[in-house]
Amino acid sequence: MKTFSQRLAGLHADHRRIAKGAARVAFFLLLGKFAGALKEMAVAYRYGVSDVVDAYQFTLTMAGWLPVTIVGALSVVLIPVLVRTRREDRSARARFLGELQGCALVLGVALAVASYIAWPYLLELAGQGLDPRTQRMTSQLMFAFAPAALLTLMTGISAARLRAHERHINTLLDSVPAVVILVWVLLAVTVDDVGPLLWGTLVGYLIQSAWLLWLASRADGMWGRPRLGFSAHQWPDLVKAAGVMLIGQIAMSFVGPIDQYTAANLGDNANATLGYAARLLSLVLGLGAASVGRAALPVLADVHSRGDAAHARTVALKWSVWMLGAGAAAAALGWLLAPWGVALLFERGAFTDQDTQAVAHVLRWGLLQLPFYFGVLILVQLLASQNRYRIMAGIAVANFAIKAVMNQVLAPTMGTAGIMLATSCMYALSYSCYVIVALRPPETASIAR
């Protein structure tokens, strides 16, 4: 019988590149998620399921949705461009990277100012279900989350630069804010307010952004000094593709705020319960699917740049089937272990056995999304490497529509668990659509198809 190393050696070189990249990402994610789990344990110990956690979860989702959406859309279209740019001369690369950094700075500052000014109006619109004390705490938290909009954009650009070189250390550094929050919460004399969460978040984002910028400059062999302008030849295609992708990303980005809005109107600390379940679920999602997805895009983009589109399609479809099976196994195991896992991570201090049962119940319904999420992420990278952004945007809009409808149908009858089940329905639709599209090869190589 062949050993694992022999089986790995027998795979095609591109399969091995994805597998090795996924292994590195999974290792970094494991360390990062461990740090995140420690942070969640500390928050649960000091705060429990409380108004402070409600305020933090609500502000984190609402204030971060737009910069995270922009970074998500830009990364998908930017990484293939950066892969192709590696073959150009140094001066052309320096011009593009400098203009990219300058654009991110200007946009980030604008987002930070707009977020802080618009927050009272957003709170009045989406936070009606929050009590007055929780609303005041969300306003205080905006002193950290408004500057985080700028830092999120800069971090996203640096991460894309690293991933274009198939370097995935940025995955580990995603945990820096969690580590800083952990330290701040544990060292805080009192946790009666949001101060430890506020300062931990702001300092954590600052450290992460600076660290990633330094690593990206080493990978590219240049800093990419910020400059204003759009003279680099990559901009026309990049802007066109990013504009199309942004439509889909904006649609999908409303999933988080819709969940927070739905949970806020359910009352009884539903935001906090949903937040604990979602963060525990993210441990599994990250280790399973995100590791392969992050590793696959630069490899598939490189294969396409060599002119071997059929091979890239075959590689992605095989990985999608493997990940679908892995997701189903993980969902079954997670359903059995959900109460034990929640108790292990959270049940101490202010977090009671009753809280454990509530979070585990919500988590179980969220686990149903794992097979579809695992299977679809590699197909997302395939279509991105094929530049089929219009189709991707269309699927994203359909995902948002089914999620919005299912939230309204399921949440009133199932409570917070219905929100999670709606997400599972959304990913089932997404996977079905991506499989249908992936089975049909693209007819053209248009950047915004």
C-alpha positions as CSV (number, residue, x, y, z in Angstrom):
1,M,0.0,0.0,0.0
2,K,1.3,3.4,-0.9
3,T,2.2,5.8,1.9
4,F,0.8,9.3,2.1
5,S,4.1,10.8,0.9
6,Q,4.2,8.4,-2.1
7,R,0.6,9.4,-3.0
8,L,1.5,13.0,-2.8
9,A,4.5,12.6,-5.0
10,G,2.4,10.8,-7.6
11,L,0.1,13.8,-8.0
12,H,0.4,16.4,-10.8
13,A,2.8,19.2,-9.9
14,D,-0.1,21.7,-9.7
15,H,-2.1,19.5,-7.3
16,R,1.1,19.3,-5.2
17,R,1.4,23.1,-5.2
18,I,-2.2,23.5,-4.0
19,A,-1.8,20.7,-1.4
20,K,1.5,22.2,0.0
21,G,0.1,25.7,0.0
22,A,-3.1,24.5,1.7
23,A,-1.0,22.7,4.3
24,R,0.9,25.8,5.1
25,V,-2.3,27.9,5.2
26,A,-4.0,25.3,7.4
27,F,-1.0,25.3,9.8
28,F,-1.0,29.1,10.0
29,L,-4.8,29.1,10.3
30,L,-4.6,26.5,13.1
31,L,-2.2,28.7,15.1
32,G,-4.3,31.8,14.3
33,K,-7.6,30.1,15.1
34,F,-6.1,28.9,18.4
35,A,-5.2,32.5,19.3
36,G,-8.7,33.5,18.3
37,A,-10.2,30.7,20.4
38,L,-8.2,31.9,23.4
39,K,-9.5,35.4,22.8
40,E,-13.1,34.1,22.7
41,M,-12.5,32.2,25.8
42,A,-11.2,35.3,27.6
43,V,-14.1,37.4,26.4
44,A,-16.6,34.7,27.4
45,Y,-14.9,34.4,30.8
46,R,-14.9,38.2,31.5
47,Y,-18.1,39.2,29.8
48,G,-20.3,36.1,29.3
49,V,-23.4,36.6,27.1
50,S,-23.9,40.3,27.9
51,D,-24.7,43.7,26.5
52,V,-21.0,44.4,26.0
53,V,-20.6,41.4,23.7
54,D,-23.8,42.4,22.0
55,A,-22.4,45.9,21.3
56,Y,-19.0,44.5,20.2
57,Q,-20.5,41.9,17.8
58,F,-22.9,44.5,16.3
59,T,-20.2,47.1,15.8
60,L,-17.7,44.6,14.4
61,T,-20.2,43.5,11.8
62,M,-21.7,46.8,10.8
63,A,-18.6,48.9,10.8
64,G,-16.4,46.4,9.1
65,W,-18.7,45.2,6.3
66,L,-17.8,47.8,3.7
67,P,-14.0,47.7,4.0
68,V,-14.1,43.9,4.3
69,T,-16.3,43.8,1.2
70,I,-13.9,46.0,-0.8
71,V,-10.9,43.9,0.2
72,G,-12.8,40.7,-0.7
73,A,-13.7,41.9,-4.1
74,L,-10.3,43.5,-4.8
75,S,-8.3,40.4,-3.6
76,V,-10.1,38.1,-6.0
77,V,-9.3,40.2,-9.0
78,L,-6.0,41.6,-7.8
79,I,-4.1,38.4,-7.2
80,P,-4.3,37.2,-10.8
81,V,-3.1,40.6,-11.9
82,L,-0.2,40.6,-9.4
83,V,0.8,37.1,-10.6
84,R,1.0,38.3,-14.2
85,T,2.9,41.5,-13.0
86,R,5.7,39.4,-11.6
87,R,6.9,38.8,-15.2
88,E,7.3,42.6,-15.8
89,D,10.3,44.8,-15.3
90,R,11.0,46.4,-11.9
91,S,10.0,49.9,-12.8
92,A,6.6,48.8,-14.1
93,R,5.9,46.8,-11.0
94,A,7.0,49.7,-8.8
95,R,4.6,52.1,-10.5
96,F,1.6,49.8,-10.2
97,L,2.3,48.9,-6.6
98,G,2.8,52.6,-5.6
99,E,-0.4,53.7,-7.3
100,L,-2.2,50.8,-5.7
101,Q,-0.9,51.8,-2.2
102,G,-1.9,55.4,-2.8
103,C,-5.4,54.5,-3.9
104,A,-5.8,52.3,-0.8
105,L,-4.7,55.2,1.5
106,V,-7.1,57.7,0.0
107,L,-10.0,55.3,-0.1
108,G,-9.3,54.1,3.5
109,V,-9.2,57.6,4.9
110,A,-12.5,58.4,3.2
111,L,-14.1,55.3,4.6
112,A,-12.9,56.0,8.1
113,V,-14.3,59.5,8.1
114,A,-17.6,58.4,6.5
115,S,-18.0,55.5,8.9
116,Y,-17.7,57.7,12.0
117,I,-20.0,60.4,10.6
118,A,-22.7,57.9,9.4
119,W,-22.7,55.7,12.5
120,P,-25.5,57.5,14.4
121,Y,-27.8,57.2,11.4
122,L,-26.9,53.6,10.8
123,L,-27.5,52.8,14.5
124,E,-30.9,54.4,14.4
125,L,-31.8,52.4,11.3
126,A,-30.3,48.9,12.1
127,G,-29.9,49.0,15.9
128,Q,-33.4,49.7,16.9
129,G,-33.6,46.4,18.8
130,L,-30.6,47.2,21.0
131,D,-31.2,48.8,24.4
132,P,-29.9,52.4,25.0
133,R,-26.9,51.2,27.0
134,T,-25.8,48.9,24.2
135,Q,-26.3,51.6,21.7
136,R,-24.0,54.0,23.7
137,M,-21.3,51.3,23.8
138,T,-21.4,50.8,20.0
139,S,-20.8,54.5,19.6
140,Q,-17.8,54.3,21.8
141,L,-16.4,51.3,19.9
142,M,-16.5,53.3,16.7
143,F,-13.4,55.2,18.0
144,A,-11.5,51.9,17.1
145,F,-13.5,50.6,14.2
146,A,-13.5,53.8,12.1
147,P,-9.6,53.8,11.8
148,A,-9.8,50.1,11.3
149,A,-11.4,50.7,7.9
150,L,-8.2,52.3,6.7
151,L,-6.1,49.6,8.3
152,T,-8.2,46.8,6.8
153,L,-7.7,48.1,3.2
154,M,-3.9,48.4,3.7
155,T,-3.8,44.9,5.2
156,G,-5.8,43.5,2.3
157,I,-3.4,45.0,-0.3
158,S,-0.3,43.6,1.6
159,A,-2.0,40.2,1.9
160,A,-2.7,40.0,-1.8
161,R,0.9,40.9,-2.6
162,L,2.1,38.0,-0.4
163,R,-0.5,35.5,-1.8
164,A,0.6,36.4,-5.4
165,H,4.0,35.0,-4.5
166,E,2.3,31.9,-2.9
167,R,3.4,33.1,0.6
168,H,0.7,32.6,3.1
169,I,2.1,34.1,6.3
170,N,-0.7,36.7,6.2
171,T,-3.0,33.9,7.3
172,L,-1.1,33.7,10.6
173,L,-1.0,37.4,11.1
174,D,-4.8,37.6,10.8
175,S,-4.7,36.5,14.4
176,V,-2.8,39.6,15.6
177,P,-5.9,41.6,16.6
178,A,-7.2,38.6,18.5
179,V,-4.0,38.2,20.4
180,V,-3.9,41.9,21.4
181,I,-7.6,41.8,22.4
182,L,-6.9,38.7,24.5
183,V,-4.0,40.4,26.3
184,W,-6.0,43.6,26.9
185,V,-9.1,41.8,28.2
186,L,-7.1,39.6,30.6
187,L,-5.1,42.5,31.9
188,A,-8.1,44.8,32.3
189,V,-8.8,45.7,35.9
190,T,-12.5,46.0,35.1
191,V,-14.7,44.9,32.3
192,D,-17.8,46.9,33.0
193,D,-17.4,48.8,29.7
194,V,-16.0,48.3,26.2
195,G,-12.6,49.9,26.9
196,P,-10.5,46.7,26.7
197,L,-12.2,45.6,23.5
198,L,-11.9,49.0,22.0
199,W,-8.1,49.5,22.6
200,G,-7.3,45.9,21.9
201,T,-9.0,46.1,18.5
202,L,-7.3,49.4,17.5
203,V,-3.8,48.4,18.5
204,G,-4.1,44.9,17.1
205,Y,-5.1,46.3,13.6
206,L,-2.2,48.8,13.7
207,I,0.4,46.0,14.5
208,Q,-1.1,43.7,11.8
209,S,-1.1,46.3,9.1
210,A,2.5,47.5,9.7
211,W,3.8,43.9,9.9
212,L,2.1,42.8,6.7
213,L,3.4,45.8,4.8
214,W,7.0,45.0,5.8
215,L,6.6,41.3,4.7
216,A,4.9,42.3,1.4
217,S,7.8,44.7,0.6
218,R,10.3,41.8,1.2
219,A,8.3,39.5,-1.1
220,D,8.1,42.1,-3.9
221,G,11.6,43.4,-3.4
222,M,10.2,46.9,-3.1
223,W,8.1,49.0,-0.7
224,G,5.7,50.3,-3.4
225,R,5.9,53.9,-2.1
226,P,2.4,55.4,-2.3
227,R,1.8,57.7,-5.2
228,L,-1.4,59.2,-6.7
229,G,-2.5,58.4,-10.2
230,F,-3.7,55.6,-12.5
231,S,-1.0,55.6,-15.2
232,A,0.0,51.9,-14.8
233,H,-1.3,49.8,-17.7
234,Q,-3.0,47.3,-15.2
235,W,-5.7,49.8,-14.1
236,P,-8.3,49.6,-16.9
237,D,-8.8,45.9,-16.7
238,L,-8.4,45.8,-12.9
239,V,-11.0,48.6,-12.4
240,K,-13.4,47.0,-14.8
241,A,-13.2,43.6,-13.1
242,A,-13.2,45.0,-9.6
243,G,-16.4,47.0,-10.4
244,V,-18.2,43.8,-11.5
245,M,-17.0,41.8,-8.5
246,L,-17.9,44.6,-6.1
247,I,-21.5,44.2,-7.1
248,G,-21.5,40.6,-5.9
249,Q,-19.4,41.3,-2.9
250,I,-21.7,44.1,-1.8
251,A,-24.7,41.8,-2.1
252,M,-22.9,39.1,-0.1
253,S,-21.6,41.6,2.4
254,F,-25.1,42.4,3.5
255,V,-25.4,38.8,4.9
256,G,-23.6,39.8,8.1
257,P,-25.6,43.0,8.8
258,I,-28.8,41.2,7.9
259,D,-28.0,38.5,10.5
260,Q,-27.2,41.2,13.1
261,Y,-30.4,43.1,12.3
262,T,-32.5,39.9,12.5
263,A,-30.8,38.8,15.8
264,A,-31.1,42.3,17.3
265,N,-34.9,42.1,16.7
266,L,-35.1,38.7,18.4
267,G,-33.8,40.2,21.6
268,D,-32.6,38.0,24.6
269,N,-28.9,38.5,23.7
270,A,-29.4,36.8,20.4
271,N,-26.5,38.8,18.9
272,A,-24.1,37.5,21.5
273,T,-25.4,33.9,21.0
274,L,-25.1,34.1,17.3
275,G,-21.6,35.7,17.5
276,Y,-20.2,32.9,19.7
277,A,-21.6,30.2,17.4
278,A,-20.4,32.0,14.3
279,R,-16.9,32.4,15.6
280,L,-16.7,28.7,16.6
281,L,-18.0,27.8,13.2
282,S,-15.3,30.0,11.6
283,L,-12.6,27.8,13.2
284,V,-13.9,24.8,11.1
285,L,-14.5,26.9,8.0
286,G,-11.1,28.4,8.0
287,L,-9.1,25.2,8.7
288,G,-11.1,23.2,6.1
289,A,-12.1,25.3,3.1
290,A,-10.2,28.6,3.4
291,S,-6.8,26.8,3.5
292,V,-7.4,25.2,0.1
293,G,-9.2,28.3,-1.4
294,R,-6.4,30.7,-0.5
295,A,-3.7,28.3,-1.8
296,A,-5.6,27.6,-5.1
297,L,-6.1,31.0,-6.6
298,P,-2.4,31.9,-7.3
299,V,-1.8,28.4,-8.7
300,L,-4.9,28.4,-10.9
301,A,-4.1,31.9,-12.1
302,D,-0.5,30.8,-13.0
303,V,-1.8,27.8,-14.9
304,H,-4.2,30.0,-16.9
305,S,-1.3,32.5,-17.6
306,R,0.5,29.5,-19.1
307,G,-2.5,28.9,-21.5
308,D,-3.6,25.6,-20.0
309,A,-7.2,26.4,-19.0
310,A,-8.6,22.9,-19.4
311,H,-6.0,21.5,-16.9
312,A,-6.9,24.2,-14.4
313,R,-10.6,23.3,-14.7
314,T,-9.9,19.6,-14.1
315,V,-7.7,20.4,-11.0
316,A,-10.4,22.6,-9.5
317,L,-13.3,20.2,-10.1
318,K,-11.3,17.3,-8.5
319,W,-10.5,19.4,-5.4
320,S,-14.2,20.5,-5.2
321,V,-15.4,16.9,-4.9
322,W,-12.8,16.1,-2.3
323,M,-13.7,19.1,-0.3
324,L,-17.4,18.3,-0.5
325,G,-16.8,14.9,1.1
326,A,-14.5,16.4,3.8
327,G,-17.2,19.0,4.6
328,A,-19.9,16.4,5.0
329,A,-17.7,14.4,7.4
330,A,-16.8,17.5,9.4
331,A,-20.5,18.5,9.7
332,A,-21.5,15.0,11.0
333,L,-18.6,15.0,13.6
334,G,-19.3,18.6,14.6
335,W,-23.0,17.9,15.2
336,L,-22.0,15.2,17.7
337,L,-19.3,17.3,19.4
338,A,-21.0,20.7,19.4
339,P,-22.1,20.9,23.1
340,W,-18.7,19.5,24.2
341,G,-16.8,22.0,22.1
342,V,-18.8,25.0,23.2
343,A,-18.4,24.0,26.9
344,L,-14.7,23.4,26.5
345,L,-14.1,26.8,24.9
346,F,-16.6,29.1,26.7
347,E,-18.2,27.6,29.8
348,R,-16.4,29.3,32.6
349,G,-16.9,32.5,34.6
350,A,-19.9,34.4,33.4
351,F,-20.7,31.9,30.6
352,T,-23.1,29.3,32.1
353,D,-24.3,25.8,31.1
354,Q,-27.5,27.4,29.8
355,D,-25.5,29.6,27.5
356,T,-23.6,26.5,26.3
357,Q,-26.8,24.8,25.3
358,A,-28.1,27.8,23.5
359,V,-24.9,28.3,21.5
360,A,-24.5,24.6,20.7
361,H,-28.1,24.5,19.4
362,V,-27.4,27.4,17.0
363,L,-24.0,26.0,16.0
364,R,-25.4,22.7,15.0
365,W,-27.7,24.3,12.4
366,G,-24.8,26.3,11.1
367,L,-22.7,23.1,10.5
368,L,-25.1,22.1,7.7
369,Q,-23.3,24.7,5.5
370,L,-19.9,22.9,5.7
371,P,-20.2,20.5,2.7
372,F,-21.4,23.3,0.4
373,Y,-18.9,25.9,1.7
374,F,-16.0,23.5,1.5
375,G,-17.0,22.5,-2.1
376,V,-17.7,25.9,-3.5
377,L,-14.6,27.8,-2.4
378,I,-12.3,26.1,-4.8
379,L,-14.8,26.7,-7.6
380,V,-14.8,30.4,-6.7
381,Q,-11.1,30.4,-7.3
382,L,-11.5,28.6,-10.6
383,L,-13.9,31.2,-12.0
384,A,-11.8,34.0,-10.7
385,S,-8.7,32.6,-12.5
386,Q,-10.9,32.4,-15.6
387,N,-12.0,36.1,-15.2
388,R,-15.7,35.1,-15.1
389,Y,-16.6,37.9,-12.7
390,R,-20.0,38.7,-14.1
391,I,-21.2,35.2,-13.5
392,M,-19.7,35.3,-10.0
393,A,-21.5,38.6,-9.3
394,G,-24.8,37.1,-10.5
395,I,-24.5,34.1,-8.2
396,A,-23.6,36.4,-5.3
397,V,-26.8,38.4,-5.8
398,A,-28.8,35.2,-6.0
399,N,-27.2,34.1,-2.7
400,F,-28.1,37.3,-1.0
401,A,-31.7,37.1,-2.2
402,I,-32.2,33.5,-0.9
403,K,-30.5,34.5,2.4
404,A,-32.7,37.5,3.0
405,V,-35.9,35.5,2.2
406,M,-34.9,32.5,4.4
407,N,-34.0,34.8,7.3
408,Q,-37.5,36.2,7.3
409,V,-39.1,32.7,7.0
410,L,-36.9,30.8,9.5
411,A,-35.9,33.3,12.2
412,P,-39.5,34.0,13.5
413,T,-40.1,30.2,14.0
414,M,-36.6,28.9,14.9
415,G,-35.1,31.9,16.5
416,T,-31.3,32.3,16.2
417,A,-30.9,28.8,14.8
418,G,-33.1,29.8,11.9
419,I,-30.5,32.5,10.9
420,M,-27.8,29.8,10.7
421,L,-30.1,27.4,8.7
422,A,-30.7,30.3,6.3
423,T,-27.0,30.5,5.7
424,S,-26.8,26.8,5.0
425,C,-29.5,27.1,2.4
426,M,-27.6,30.0,0.8
427,Y,-24.4,28.0,0.4
428,A,-26.3,25.0,-1.0
429,L,-27.7,27.3,-3.7
430,S,-24.2,28.8,-4.3
431,Y,-22.6,25.4,-4.7
432,S,-25.2,24.2,-7.2
433,C,-24.7,27.3,-9.3
434,Y,-20.9,27.1,-9.3
435,V,-20.9,23.4,-10.3
436,I,-23.2,24.1,-13.2
437,V,-21.0,27.0,-14.4
438,A,-17.7,25.2,-13.8
439,L,-18.8,22.2,-15.9
440,R,-19.1,24.6,-18.9
441,P,-15.7,26.0,-19.9
442,P,-15.6,29.8,-20.6
443,E,-16.1,30.8,-24.2
444,T,-13.8,33.9,-24.0
445,A,-11.1,35.3,-21.8
446,S,-12.7,38.6,-21.3
447,I,-11.6,40.1,-17.9
448,A,-15.1,40.9,-16.7
449,R,-16.9,37.9,-18.1
